[in-house]
Amino acid sequence: MNMYIWYIIIGGCIVTILPRTLPVMLISRININDRTAEFLKYIPISILTALVVSSLFILNNKFSIDIATVLASIITVAVAVKKNNLLLTVIVGVISIAVLRMIF
């Protein structure tokens, strides 16, 4: 293989790893107060919520509601709340979206 390709692969690895590891390494050495730690605890769930809601109601940069997707998400959330099992929730979500897309 050409060395140029190896340079691209290694450079891509470095560019991918640095933004993920540097903040963790820096924040782990800093003592943060309880209020900041409480604030940081809610960032992942708020980002996930924004991603899920935008994928549910926005299609081609327009507000749109896909009935199959909304029904599959309702079924998946119900299973997640009732069973509290991540693997089961993912399986039910994948199966429900597949079945509902075949129906609708």
Contacts in CASP RR format, 6 or more apart in sequence:
PFRMAT RR
TARGET T0000
AUTHOR 0000-0000-0000
METHOD contacts of the structure
MODEL  1
MNMYIWYIIIGGCIVTILPRTLPVMLISRININDRTAEFLKYIPISILTA
LVVSSLFILNNKFSIDIATVLASIITVAVAVKKNNLLLTVIVGVISIAVL
RMIF
32 40 0 8 1.000
52 73 0 8 1.000
55 69 0 8 1.000
56 65 0 8 1.000
56 66 0 8 1.000
56 69 0 8 1.000
56 70 0 8 1.000
56 73 0 8 1.000
57 63 0 8 1.000
57 64 0 8 1.000
57 65 0 8 1.000
58 64 0 8 1.000
59 66 0 8 1.000
67 100 0 8 1.000
67 104 0 8 1.000
68 97 0 8 1.000
68 100 0 8 1.000
68 101 0 8 1.000
68 103 0 8 1.000
68 104 0 8 1.000
69 97 0 8 1.000
69 100 0 8 1.000
71 96 0 8 1.000
71 100 0 8 1.000
72 93 0 8 1.000
72 96 0 8 1.000
72 97 0 8 1.000
72 100 0 8 1.000
75 92 0 8 1.000
75 93 0 8 1.000
75 96 0 8 1.000
76 89 0 8 1.000
76 92 0 8 1.000
76 93 0 8 1.000
76 96 0 8 1.000
79 88 0 8 1.000
79 89 0 8 1.000
79 92 0 8 1.000
79 93 0 8 1.000
80 86 0 8 1.000
80 89 0 8 1.000
83 89 0 8 1.000
END
